[in-house]
Amino acid sequence: MPEGRASSFNLSRVFTRMNGVIVAILRSPLRGLLDAQLMLVTVTGRRSGKRYTIPVGYQRDGNSITVLVSRAQTKKWWRNYREPGPVEVYTRGRSHDGTARVIAPESPEFAAAFETTFRQLPWLGPQFGIQYARASGLTGAQRDILANEGAVVRIDLEAPGARTKDPAVGGTGNR
């Protein structure tokens, strides 16, 4: 596969077709099968005001969650966060409120998000149009490709002790 062209195997398309099943599993007692790598994001459309929930891959570091968006041109949800905005995530059996924002492609945080993820999951590179090599890391040309093929959304969760939703209890409470 030449650099700059996403793999012909479209993992995003597979997951999109399975969204309903994935959402059901992540909300069920079987969530442990998937919730180390996948979470649910509930987005409110900027223009429509419609709420929708989608599964996304993520990495969590404390109260910060990073989501890499492959084939970003074909997806709309992340565009709601070009300016920081409220978001709800459901991970490991709990709902959390947070603030999401798109990371600028020219920022060091953008490259670092991809580098961190690809070091752990180098097989994801083709979804973004690159062949990642741990030994050399991302090249300048690959960063340019990622800026066109992908997006990075950072979600900062409300601090522990802030109001979170617990579906087992039904409603909100201080946790």
FISE-385092 format. One line per field, with one value per atom (N, C-alpha, C): atom name; residue number from 0; chain; x, y, z. Coordinates in pm, 1 decimal, decimal comma, padded with zeros to 6 digits, always signed. Each point is the difference from the previous one (the first is absolute). Example, Ala and Ser with C-alpha at 12.3 -4.5 7.8 and 13.67 -1.06 7.14 Angstrom:
BEGIN
name	(N_CA_C_N_CA_C);
resi	(0_0_0_1_1_1);
chain	(A_A_A_A_A_A);
px	(+01319,0_-00089,0_+00090,0_-00035,0_+00082,0_-00077,0);
py	(-00569,0_+00119,0_+00120,0_+00105,0_+00119,0_+00109,0);
pz	(+00780,0_+00000,0_+00000,0_-00072,0_+00006,0_+00073,0);
REM end
This chain:
BEGIN
name	(N_CA_C_N_CA_C_N_CA_C_N_CA_C_N_CA_C_N_CA_C_N_CA_C_N_CA_C_N_CA_C_N_CA_C_N_CA_C_N_CA_C_N_CA_C_N_CA_C_N_CA_C_N_CA_C_N_CA_C_N_CA_C_N_CA_C_N_CA_C_N_CA_C_N_CA_C_N_CA_C_N_CA_C_N_CA_C_N_CA_C_N_CA_C_N_CA_C_N_CA_C_N_CA_C_N_CA_C_N_CA_C_N_CA_C_N_CA_C_N_CA_C_N_CA_C_N_CA_C_N_CA_C_N_CA_C_N_CA_C_N_CA_C_N_CA_C_N_CA_C_N_CA_C_N_CA_C_N_CA_C_N_CA_C_N_CA_C_N_CA_C_N_CA_C_N_CA_C_N_CA_C_N_CA_C_N_CA_C_N_CA_C_N_CA_C_N_CA_C_N_CA_C_N_CA_C_N_CA_C_N_CA_C_N_CA_C_N_CA_C_N_CA_C_N_CA_C_N_CA_C_N_CA_C_N_CA_C_N_CA_C_N_CA_C_N_CA_C_N_CA_C_N_CA_C_N_CA_C_N_CA_C_N_CA_C_N_CA_C_N_CA_C_N_CA_C_N_CA_C_N_CA_C_N_CA_C_N_CA_C_N_CA_C_N_CA_C_N_CA_C_N_CA_C_N_CA_C_N_CA_C_N_CA_C_N_CA_C_N_CA_C_N_CA_C_N_CA_C_N_CA_C_N_CA_C_N_CA_C_N_CA_C_N_CA_C_N_CA_C_N_CA_C_N_CA_C_N_CA_C_N_CA_C_N_CA_C_N_CA_C_N_CA_C_N_CA_C_N_CA_C_N_CA_C_N_CA_C_N_CA_C_N_CA_C_N_CA_C_N_CA_C_N_CA_C_N_CA_C_N_CA_C_N_CA_C_N_CA_C_N_CA_C_N_CA_C_N_CA_C_N_CA_C_N_CA_C_N_CA_C_N_CA_C_N_CA_C_N_CA_C_N_CA_C_N_CA_C_N_CA_C_N_CA_C_N_CA_C_N_CA_C_N_CA_C_N_CA_C_N_CA_C_N_CA_C_N_CA_C_N_CA_C_N_CA_C_N_CA_C_N_CA_C_N_CA_C_N_CA_C_N_CA_C_N_CA_C_N_CA_C_N_CA_C_N_CA_C_N_CA_C_N_CA_C_N_CA_C_N_CA_C_N_CA_C_N_CA_C_N_CA_C_N_CA_C_N_CA_C_N_CA_C_N_CA_C_N_CA_C_N_CA_C_N_CA_C_N_CA_C_N_CA_C_N_CA_C_N_CA_C_N_CA_C_N_CA_C_N_CA_C_N_CA_C_N_CA_C_N_CA_C);
resi	(0_0_0_1_1_1_2_2_2_3_3_3_4_4_4_5_5_5_6_6_6_7_7_7_8_8_8_9_9_9_10_10_10_11_11_11_12_12_12_13_13_13_14_14_14_15_15_15_16_16_16_17_17_17_18_18_18_19_19_19_20_20_20_21_21_21_22_22_22_23_23_23_24_24_24_25_25_25_26_26_26_27_27_27_28_28_28_29_29_29_30_30_30_31_31_31_32_32_32_33_33_33_34_34_34_35_35_35_36_36_36_37_37_37_38_38_38_39_39_39_40_40_40_41_41_41_42_42_42_43_43_43_44_44_44_45_45_45_46_46_46_47_47_47_48_48_48_49_49_49_50_50_50_51_51_51_52_52_52_53_53_53_54_54_54_55_55_55_56_56_56_57_57_57_58_58_58_59_59_59_60_60_60_61_61_61_62_62_62_63_63_63_64_64_64_65_65_65_66_66_66_67_67_67_68_68_68_69_69_69_70_70_70_71_71_71_72_72_72_73_73_73_74_74_74_75_75_75_76_76_76_77_77_77_78_78_78_79_79_79_80_80_80_81_81_81_82_82_82_83_83_83_84_84_84_85_85_85_86_86_86_87_87_87_88_88_88_89_89_89_90_90_90_91_91_91_92_92_92_93_93_93_94_94_94_95_95_95_96_96_96_97_97_97_98_98_98_99_99_99_100_100_100_101_101_101_102_102_102_103_103_103_104_104_104_105_105_105_106_106_106_107_107_107_108_108_108_109_109_109_110_110_110_111_111_111_112_112_112_113_113_113_114_114_114_115_115_115_116_116_116_117_117_117_118_118_118_119_119_119_120_120_120_121_121_121_122_122_122_123_123_123_124_124_124_125_125_125_126_126_126_127_127_127_128_128_128_129_129_129_130_130_130_131_131_131_132_132_132_133_133_133_134_134_134_135_135_135_136_136_136_137_137_137_138_138_138_139_139_139_140_140_140_141_141_141_142_142_142_143_143_143_144_144_144_145_145_145_146_146_146_147_147_147_148_148_148_149_149_149_150_150_150_151_151_151_152_152_152_153_153_153_154_154_154_155_155_155_156_156_156_157_157_157_158_158_158_159_159_159_160_160_160_161_161_161_162_162_162_163_163_163_164_164_164_165_165_165_166_166_166_167_167_167_168_168_168_169_169_169_170_170_170_171_171_171_172_172_172_173_173_173_174_174_174);
chain	(A_A_A_A_A_A_A_A_A_A_A_A_A_A_A_A_A_A_A_A_A_A_A_A_A_A_A_A_A_A_A_A_A_A_A_A_A_A_A_A_A_A_A_A_A_A_A_A_A_A_A_A_A_A_A_A_A_A_A_A_A_A_A_A_A_A_A_A_A_A_A_A_A_A_A_A_A_A_A_A_A_A_A_A_A_A_A_A_A_A_A_A_A_A_A_A_A_A_A_A_A_A_A_A_A_A_A_A_A_A_A_A_A_A_A_A_A_A_A_A_A_A_A_A_A_A_A_A_A_A_A_A_A_A_A_A_A_A_A_A_A_A_A_A_A_A_A_A_A_A_A_A_A_A_A_A_A_A_A_A_A_A_A_A_A_A_A_A_A_A_A_A_A_A_A_A_A_A_A_A_A_A_A_A_A_A_A_A_A_A_A_A_A_A_A_A_A_A_A_A_A_A_A_A_A_A_A_A_A_A_A_A_A_A_A_A_A_A_A_A_A_A_A_A_A_A_A_A_A_A_A_A_A_A_A_A_A_A_A_A_A_A_A_A_A_A_A_A_A_A_A_A_A_A_A_A_A_A_A_A_A_A_A_A_A_A_A_A_A_A_A_A_A_A_A_A_A_A_A_A_A_A_A_A_A_A_A_A_A_A_A_A_A_A_A_A_A_A_A_A_A_A_A_A_A_A_A_A_A_A_A_A_A_A_A_A_A_A_A_A_A_A_A_A_A_A_A_A_A_A_A_A_A_A_A_A_A_A_A_A_A_A_A_A_A_A_A_A_A_A_A_A_A_A_A_A_A_A_A_A_A_A_A_A_A_A_A_A_A_A_A_A_A_A_A_A_A_A_A_A_A_A_A_A_A_A_A_A_A_A_A_A_A_A_A_A_A_A_A_A_A_A_A_A_A_A_A_A_A_A_A_A_A_A_A_A_A_A_A_A_A_A_A_A_A_A_A_A_A_A_A_A_A_A_A_A_A_A_A_A_A_A_A_A_A_A_A_A_A_A_A_A_A_A_A_A_A_A_A_A_A_A_A_A_A_A_A_A_A_A_A_A_A_A_A_A_A_A_A_A_A_A_A_A_A_A_A_A_A_A_A_A_A_A_A_A_A_A_A_A_A_A_A_A_A_A_A_A_A_A_A_A_A_A_A_A_A_A_A_A_A_A_A_A_A);
px	(+00083,9_-00083,9_+00088,3_-00016,6_+00078,3_-00043,2_+00097,5_-00031,6_-00099,6_-00090,5_-00097,1_-00134,1_-00008,0_-00127,7_-00036,7_-00116,3_-00045,5_-00017,5_+00018,6_-00013,0_-00134,4_-00001,1_-00125,8_-00092,7_+00056,6_-00082,4_-00036,9_-00126,8_-00047,1_-00057,7_+00083,1_-00041,6_-00114,8_+00003,8_-00107,3_-00134,6_-00002,8_-00124,7_-00053,2_+00089,0_-00041,2_-00064,0_+00068,2_-00053,5_-00131,7_-00012,4_-00123,0_-00117,4_+00020,9_-00106,7_-00036,1_+00092,8_-00023,3_-00031,7_-00017,1_-00019,7_-00108,4_-00114,4_-00110,5_+00038,2_+00068,4_+00044,0_+00105,0_+00094,6_+00106,4_-00057,3_-00094,1_-00064,6_-00069,1_-00072,3_-00071,1_+00098,0_+00110,1_+00099,2_+00061,6_+00036,2_+00063,6_-00093,6_-00130,1_-00096,8_-00044,9_+00052,2_-00043,4_+00104,8_-00034,7_+00099,2_+00118,7_-00012,9_+00109,0_+00098,6_-00017,2_+00082,4_+00149,2_+00039,2_+00141,7_+00069,1_-00076,9_+00057,7_+00057,7_-00055,4_+00036,7_+00046,4_-00036,6_+00015,3_+00141,7_+00097,2_+00138,4_+00046,2_-00062,0_+00038,7_-00108,6_-00125,6_-00110,9_-00083,9_-00053,4_-00093,9_-00109,2_-00103,1_-00108,2_+00013,7_-00020,9_-00000,9_-00140,3_-00060,2_-00129,7_+00022,2_-00036,0_+00024,5_-00133,8_-00004,9_-00116,4_+00040,5_-00069,9_+00032,8_-00005,1_+00099,5_+00006,8_-00121,4_-00039,2_-00110,3_-00134,6_-00001,8_-00126,9_-00046,3_+00093,2_-00035,8_-00031,9_+00008,9_-00029,4_+00115,0_-00035,1_+00100,2_+00015,5_+00123,8_+00025,3_+00121,2_+00000,7_+00105,3_+00071,2_+00134,2_+00080,3_+00115,1_+00041,4_+00119,8_+00125,0_+00102,5_+00128,2_+00112,4_+00114,3_+00120,4_+00056,7_+00066,6_+00051,2_+00120,9_+00068,8_+00105,2_-00025,8_+00010,7_-00027,5_+00125,4_+00021,1_+00109,3_-00058,4_-00033,7_-00064,2_-00136,8_-00021,6_-00128,1_+00002,8_+00097,9_+00011,2_-00014,4_-00084,3_-00023,0_+00038,1_+00072,4_+00038,2_-00068,2_-00063,0_-00067,3_+00063,4_+00049,2_+00050,0_-00113,9_-00021,7_-00108,0_+00063,3_-00019,0_+00052,2_-00100,9_+00052,3_-00085,6_-00090,8_+00062,0_-00072,2_-00090,5_+00038,1_-00082,1_-00139,2_-00012,7_-00127,8_-00084,6_+00052,7_-00071,5_-00030,3_-00112,4_-00043,7_+00006,5_-00012,2_-00018,6_+00108,8_+00124,9_+00112,7_+00002,0_-00065,0_-00001,0_-00076,1_-00085,9_-00071,7_+00094,8_+00123,1_+00094,1_+00118,5_-00017,8_+00104,2_+00015,6_-00109,4_+00001,2_-00035,2_+00063,8_-00030,3_-00149,4_-00049,0_-00142,1_-00026,5_-00119,3_-00034,8_-00018,0_+00036,9_-00012,8_-00028,2_-00065,7_-00021,1_+00067,2_+00073,7_+00062,0_-00047,3_-00001,3_-00036,9_+00114,4_+00071,9_+00114,7_+00005,8_+00026,9_+00012,5_-00121,6_-00117,2_-00125,4_-00047,0_+00063,5_-00038,5_-00005,7_-00095,3_-00010,3_+00074,0_+00065,8_+00073,7_-00024,5_-00011,2_-00007,7_+00140,4_+00020,5_+00130,8_-00008,8_+00115,8_+00012,8_+00091,8_-00048,8_+00077,3_+00049,6_+00116,5_+00054,1_+00087,6_-00001,8_+00085,3_+00139,4_+00100,8_+00139,4_+00048,5_+00060,5_+00049,4_+00106,5_-00008,1_+00095,2_+00145,2_+00024,2_+00138,1_+00057,3_-00080,3_+00047,5_+00080,4_+00092,6_+00074,3_-00092,2_-00110,4_-00094,9_-00063,3_-00024,2_-00058,1_+00094,0_+00126,0_+00098,0_+00021,8_+00005,4_+00022,9_-00114,8_-00123,2_-00113,7_+00012,7_+00037,8_+00017,7_+00120,8_+00108,5_+00122,3_-00028,1_-00066,4_-00031,5_-00086,9_-00102,0_-00090,9_+00069,3_+00071,9_+00065,3_+00110,7_+00064,7_+00100,8_-00065,0_-00122,9_-00072,4_-00071,4_-00049,3_-00082,0_+00047,8_+00120,3_+00053,5_-00084,7_-00079,6_-00086,1_-00110,5_-00021,5_-00100,4_+00047,7_+00128,8_+00053,9_-00072,5_-00024,1_-00067,4_-00139,6_-00067,8_-00130,5_+00013,0_+00120,9_+00026,9_+00087,8_+00029,0_+00075,8_+00150,9_+00049,4_+00145,6_+00039,0_+00127,9_+00059,4_+00091,3_-00041,5_+00075,4_+00108,6_+00119,4_+00111,7_+00043,6_-00008,2_+00038,8_+00143,4_+00086,7_+00143,0_+00026,7_-00075,1_+00025,9_-00103,9_-00115,8_-00105,8_-00059,2_-00079,9_-00065,1_+00098,8_-00007,1_+00080,8_-00080,1_+00065,5_-00068,9_-00107,5_+00030,8_-00097,9_-00121,4_+00024,0_-00111,9_-00085,8_+00063,2_-00077,2_-00090,1_+00050,4_-00081,0_-00120,5_+00023,2_-00108,9_-00103,7_+00048,1_-00091,8_-00083,4_+00059,4_-00073,5_-00115,7_+00013,7_-00105,6_-00097,0_+00049,6_-00081,6_-00066,7_+00052,3_-00048,7_-00032,0_-00054,3_-00025,7_+00024,8_+00029,9_+00018,3_-00096,2_-00076,7_-00090,8_+00046,7_+00019,2_+00035,4_-00122,9_-00028,3_-00113,7_+00055,2_-00028,6_+00037,9_-00123,9_+00006,2_-00113,5_-00007,1_-00122,3_-00014,5_+00080,5_+00052,1_+00085,2_-00075,9_+00072,9_-00065,3_-00069,9_-00117,2_-00078,5_-00102,1_+00017,8_-00100,1_-00119,8_-00105,5_-00120,7_+00023,0_-00025,9_+00005,0_-00129,8_-00030,1_-00123,3_+00032,2_-00080,2_+00016,6_-00128,6_+00000,1_-00123,0_-00056,5_+00082,4_-00049,7_-00087,1_+00028,8_-00076,5_-00116,5_+00020,1_-00104,4_+00003,9_+00064,8_+00007,1_+00141,2_+00013,2_+00132,4_+00025,4_+00120,9_+00036,4_+00144,9_+00040,9_+00140,5_+00077,8_+00103,1_+00084,2_+00142,1);
py	(-00117,9_+00117,9_+00124,0_+00088,8_+00123,9_+00089,0_+00074,3_+00094,3_+00102,4_+00040,9_+00102,5_-00054,7_-00130,6_-00062,1_-00095,7_+00019,1_-00087,5_-00141,0_-00095,1_-00140,5_-00026,7_-00094,8_-00035,7_-00069,3_-00061,3_-00055,3_+00114,8_+00033,9_+00116,0_-00045,4_+00002,6_-00037,9_+00088,7_+00127,2_+00093,0_-00045,8_-00043,7_-00045,1_-00124,5_-00090,6_-00120,7_+00038,5_+00088,7_+00041,9_+00076,2_+00082,1_+00075,1_-00094,4_-00104,4_-00098,2_-00076,6_-00006,5_-00074,6_+00091,5_+00129,4_+00094,3_-00042,9_-00042,1_-00039,6_-00113,7_-00099,3_-00114,1_+00044,4_+00082,4_+00046,7_+00084,0_+00089,1_+00081,2_-00090,6_-00099,8_-00091,4_-00074,7_-00047,4_-00071,0_+00093,1_+00122,8_+00093,6_+00042,4_-00008,8_+00035,0_-00121,7_-00116,6_-00124,1_-00050,2_-00103,8_-00062,6_-00060,7_-00017,0_-00054,1_+00107,6_+00122,4_+00112,5_-00024,7_-00082,6_-00028,8_-00057,0_-00055,6_-00052,8_+00110,8_+00121,6_+00108,0_+00128,7_+00022,4_+00135,0_+00042,9_-00086,9_+00045,6_+00080,5_-00025,5_+00069,2_+00090,9_-00026,0_+00076,1_+00063,3_+00116,6_+00067,7_+00061,4_+00049,6_+00067,6_+00150,4_+00073,4_+00146,5_+00043,7_+00083,9_+00057,0_+00145,6_+00031,2_+00130,4_+00067,1_+00129,7_+00079,4_+00081,9_-00019,3_+00068,9_+00151,0_+00067,2_+00147,0_+00065,4_-00047,1_+00062,8_-00064,0_-00132,9_-00070,7_-00007,6_+00002,0_-00018,6_-00144,9_-00087,2_-00142,7_-00067,0_-00087,1_-00075,7_-00138,1_-00042,3_-00134,6_-00056,8_-00131,1_-00070,7_-00094,0_+00007,8_-00085,7_-00060,2_-00121,1_-00057,2_+00054,3_+00026,6_+00047,0_-00067,6_-00015,4_-00045,6_+00115,6_-00031,9_+00106,3_-00045,6_+00100,0_-00022,5_+00096,7_-00049,9_+00084,7_+00015,6_+00121,8_+00032,0_+00089,4_-00059,5_+00075,8_+00048,0_+00130,3_+00057,9_+00053,4_-00043,6_+00042,8_-00122,0_+00013,4_-00106,8_+00053,2_-00081,5_+00035,9_-00096,1_+00057,1_-00077,8_+00036,4_-00100,8_+00019,7_-00031,5_+00088,5_-00016,3_-00033,2_-00123,7_-00037,8_+00041,6_+00023,1_+00039,8_+00116,0_+00098,4_+00110,7_+00075,6_+00004,3_+00072,7_-00060,5_-00129,0_-00068,6_-00000,3_+00054,4_-00001,4_+00141,5_+00016,1_+00134,5_+00028,6_-00100,2_+00024,3_+00088,0_-00023,6_+00069,4_+00148,4_+00036,6_+00140,2_+00089,8_-00060,8_+00075,6_+00060,0_-00046,8_+00040,6_+00079,4_+00063,5_+00091,8_+00114,2_+00033,3_+00087,4_-00091,0_+00016,4_-00088,6_-00002,0_-00119,1_-00013,8_-00118,8_-00004,7_-00108,5_-00132,2_-00106,0_-00134,9_-00094,8_-00109,1_-00104,8_-00126,6_-00067,1_-00126,6_-00108,1_-00120,5_-00116,4_-00098,7_-00018,6_-00088,8_-00080,4_-00128,1_-00092,8_+00003,2_+00009,2_-00009,4_+00128,5_+00111,4_+00127,2_+00112,1_+00089,9_+00120,0_+00113,8_+00079,5_+00116,3_+00116,7_+00117,0_+00121,3_+00055,3_+00066,9_+00059,3_+00108,8_+00050,9_+00100,4_-00056,3_+00001,9_-00053,4_+00115,2_-00023,4_+00097,8_-00071,9_+00049,4_-00053,1_+00058,7_-00085,0_+00042,6_+00042,9_+00115,5_+00052,0_-00092,8_-00032,1_-00092,5_+00045,3_+00129,4_+00049,3_+00000,8_-00036,7_+00003,8_-00124,8_+00013,5_-00117,7_-00105,3_+00042,6_-00093,7_-00092,3_+00051,3_-00079,0_-00115,7_+00032,2_-00102,7_-00097,1_+00051,5_-00085,6_-00099,9_+00042,0_-00091,2_-00117,9_+00028,7_-00108,5_-00085,8_+00062,3_-00074,3_-00096,5_+00048,4_-00083,6_-00118,6_+00027,4_-00106,9_-00100,1_+00048,9_-00090,0_-00081,6_+00050,4_-00080,2_-00122,6_+00017,0_-00111,7_-00086,1_+00065,2_-00068,5_+00036,7_-00042,8_+00041,0_-00044,6_-00103,3_-00049,4_+00098,9_+00105,3_+00100,9_+00098,8_+00006,7_+00095,3_+00001,5_-00115,5_+00000,1_+00063,8_-00000,7_+00066,9_+00150,7_+00050,7_+00142,7_+00029,3_-00103,2_+00020,2_-00005,7_-00057,8_-00010,3_-00141,0_-00028,8_-00122,3_+00044,7_-00023,8_+00047,2_-00099,4_+00050,3_-00083,7_+00050,7_-00086,9_+00039,3_+00050,4_-00062,2_+00033,8_+00145,3_+00051,0_+00136,6_+00100,9_-00046,9_+00092,6_+00069,3_+00103,2_+00073,0_+00089,9_-00002,2_+00090,2_+00128,4_+00101,3_+00123,8_-00021,8_-00082,7_-00029,8_-00072,3_-00091,4_-00070,8_+00095,2_+00094,4_+00098,9_+00080,6_+00033,5_+00073,0_-00083,3_-00128,3_-00089,5_-00008,0_-00014,9_-00009,6_+00126,9_+00114,5_+00126,3_+00003,3_-00072,2_-00005,3_-00115,7_-00111,1_-00122,2_-00017,5_+00066,4_-00025,0_+00126,6_-00021,5_+00108,4_-00055,3_+00089,5_-00037,3_+00083,5_-00068,7_+00067,6_-00031,7_+00104,4_-00017,1_+00031,1_-00088,1_+00017,1_+00010,9_+00111,1_+00018,7_-00023,7_-00105,5_-00036,4_+00091,1_+00013,9_+00074,1_-00070,4_+00077,7_-00054,5_-00100,6_-00097,1_-00093,6_+00078,6_-00049,4_+00070,5_+00092,5_+00028,0_+00079,6_-00089,2_+00056,1_-00078,3_-00095,4_-00127,5_-00100,4_-00077,1_-00063,9_-00077,3_-00147,3_-00065,8_-00143,3_-00069,0_-00069,4_-00059,8_-00105,8_-00059,4_-00101,3_+00063,2_+00126,3_+00068,8_+00075,3_+00043,8_+00074,6_+00146,1_+00081,4_+00141,5_+00042,4_+00112,7_+00053,2_+00007,0_+00008,5_+00011,7_+00038,4_+00041,3_+00032,5_-00127,2_-00016,0_-00120,2_+00044,5);
pz	(+00000,0_+00000,0_+00000,0_-00097,4_+00000,3_+00115,0_+00054,4_+00106,9_-00052,3_+00085,7_-00035,7_-00041,9_-00019,6_-00033,7_+00110,2_+00055,7_+00106,8_-00055,8_+00085,8_-00035,8_-00067,5_-00092,9_-00064,4_+00099,5_+00104,2_+00106,3_+00091,8_+00003,3_+00074,4_+00133,0_+00103,5_+00134,1_+00047,3_-00037,5_+00037,6_-00054,2_-00123,9_-00061,1_+00070,9_+00034,9_+00072,4_+00132,4_+00075,2_+00129,4_-00016,1_-00103,1_-00020,9_-00021,0_-00074,9_-00024,0_+00126,1_+00092,9_+00124,0_+00118,9_-00023,4_+00109,9_+00098,4_-00050,6_+00088,3_+00092,7_-00054,3_+00080,6_+00101,4_-00044,2_+00088,5_+00113,8_-00031,9_+00103,5_+00101,0_-00048,0_+00090,0_+00091,2_-00055,0_+00081,7_+00104,0_-00042,1_+00093,4_+00112,6_-00020,9_+00104,3_+00081,1_-00032,8_+00064,7_+00099,2_+00074,7_+00088,8_-00076,5_-00130,8_-00081,6_-00045,1_+00048,8_-00046,7_+00015,5_+00094,8_+00021,5_-00122,0_-00093,6_-00123,4_-00086,8_+00011,6_-00090,7_+00067,4_+00126,2_+00052,7_+00036,5_-00015,2_+00017,7_-00122,0_-00116,6_-00122,9_-00056,1_+00034,8_-00057,7_+00109,6_-00030,7_+00089,7_-00086,1_+00065,9_-00070,3_+00019,6_-00107,3_+00003,7_-00040,3_+00082,3_-00034,1_-00037,3_-00123,4_-00059,3_-00027,9_+00022,2_-00039,5_-00121,9_-00109,6_-00124,4_+00015,1_-00055,0_+00007,5_-00062,2_-00115,1_-00072,8_+00031,3_+00003,1_+00015,6_+00145,7_+00092,6_+00140,5_+00032,3_-00099,4_+00018,9_+00075,5_+00093,1_+00075,5_-00062,6_-00013,9_-00049,1_+00071,5_+00011,2_+00072,5_-00094,8_+00002,6_-00086,7_+00080,6_-00036,6_+00062,8_-00068,9_+00079,4_-00052,6_+00076,7_-00067,4_+00068,3_+00080,8_+00109,4_+00085,2_+00079,1_+00053,8_+00098,4_+00113,5_+00121,7_+00116,3_+00082,8_+00044,3_+00090,6_+00108,7_+00113,8_+00107,2_-00044,5_+00006,2_-00040,1_-00142,2_-00078,6_-00138,8_-00091,0_-00100,0_-00097,6_-00137,8_-00075,0_-00136,5_-00096,5_-00101,0_-00104,2_-00133,7_-00071,2_-00136,2_-00096,2_-00094,6_-00097,0_-00134,0_-00047,3_-00131,1_-00106,6_-00121,2_-00111,5_+00041,8_+00062,0_+00062,1_-00096,8_-00128,0_-00097,5_-00013,3_+00029,3_-00017,0_+00127,0_+00108,0_+00127,8_+00042,9_+00067,8_+00036,1_+00149,3_+00084,5_+00142,6_+00060,0_-00038,5_+00060,8_-00036,0_-00109,2_-00043,7_+00098,3_+00080,9_+00102,2_+00103,5_+00001,2_+00104,6_-00053,7_-00114,1_-00048,5_+00099,9_+00064,0_+00118,0_+00116,3_+00116,0_+00113,1_+00031,3_+00031,5_+00031,1_+00090,2_+00058,5_+00091,9_-00073,4_+00069,3_-00054,6_+00115,7_-00030,3_+00098,5_-00052,1_+00086,3_-00037,5_+00096,0_-00050,4_+00079,9_-00013,6_+00108,5_-00002,1_+00128,6_-00018,3_+00112,7_+00091,7_-00063,5_+00074,2_+00066,0_-00030,7_+00062,8_-00102,8_+00021,2_-00082,8_+00067,6_-00081,8_+00049,2_-00093,4_+00057,2_-00079,1_-00017,1_-00110,0_-00024,4_-00104,7_-00034,5_-00104,5_-00106,9_-00123,0_-00112,5_-00086,1_-00060,7_-00093,9_-00100,6_-00122,8_-00105,4_+00019,4_-00011,7_+00011,0_-00138,9_-00006,6_-00127,7_-00057,8_-00129,2_-00062,1_+00008,8_+00006,4_+00005,3_+00141,7_+00098,5_+00138,6_+00036,3_+00093,4_+00047,6_+00061,7_+00060,3_+00062,2_-00103,4_-00120,3_-00107,9_-00035,4_-00029,4_-00035,6_+00115,1_+00121,5_+00116,9_+00018,3_-00027,4_+00014,0_-00096,0_-00123,9_-00097,1_+00035,7_+00036,8_+00035,2_+00115,4_+00103,0_+00116,6_-00040,3_-00078,6_-00041,8_-00091,2_-00099,7_-00095,4_+00065,0_+00101,5_+00070,8_+00062,6_+00048,6_+00061,1_-00104,1_-00105,4_-00101,1_-00141,1_-00038,1_-00130,6_-00118,0_+00017,4_-00107,1_-00036,5_+00081,1_-00033,2_-00106,9_-00023,9_-00097,0_-00133,4_-00062,6_-00129,9_+00001,6_+00113,5_+00008,0_-00021,6_+00021,0_-00014,6_-00121,1_-00079,6_-00122,7_+00015,3_+00111,0_+00018,2_+00042,5_-00015,0_+00053,1_+00113,7_+00121,5_+00115,8_+00037,1_+00027,1_+00046,2_+00137,1_+00099,1_+00136,4_+00006,1_-00076,4_+00006,2_-00038,5_-00097,2_-00047,0_+00045,7_+00042,7_+00039,1_-00120,9_+00024,8_-00108,8_-00073,3_-00131,0_-00080,9_-00024,2_-00049,2_-00034,9_-00104,0_-00100,0_-00104,9_+00057,8_+00093,8_+00062,2_+00084,0_+00067,1_+00077,1_-00092,6_-00117,8_-00097,8_-00044,0_-00023,5_-00039,2_+00111,4_+00123,8_+00113,1_+00015,3_-00028,1_+00008,6_-00099,8_-00112,8_-00101,1_+00020,7_+00049,2_+00011,8_+00135,9_+00102,4_+00134,6_+00076,2_+00116,9_+00094,3_+00139,6_+00091,8_+00139,8_+00082,8_+00083,7_+00092,1_+00140,9_+00078,2_+00140,8_+00083,0_+00094,0_+00090,1_+00141,4_+00064,1_+00139,9_+00083,8_+00081,5_+00083,5_+00121,6_+00051,2_+00124,1_+00107,9_+00092,2_+00105,5_+00085,7_+00057,8_+00092,9_+00110,1_+00037,4_+00099,9_-00063,1_-00130,6_-00070,7_-00026,4_-00047,8_-00024,1_-00117,1_+00022,0_-00106,0_+00001,5_-00108,1_-00011,0_+00018,8_+00078,2_+00022,9_-00041,5_-00115,1_-00049,6_+00094,1_+00084,7_+00093,2_+00107,6_+00031,7_+00102,8_-00062,6_-00123,3_-00069,2_+00041,6_-00079,4_+00032,0_+00026,2_+00066,0_+00025,1_+00148,4_+00033,8_+00140,8_+00010,7_+00115,2_+00020,7_+00020,3_-00074,8_+00009,3_+00018,7);
REM end
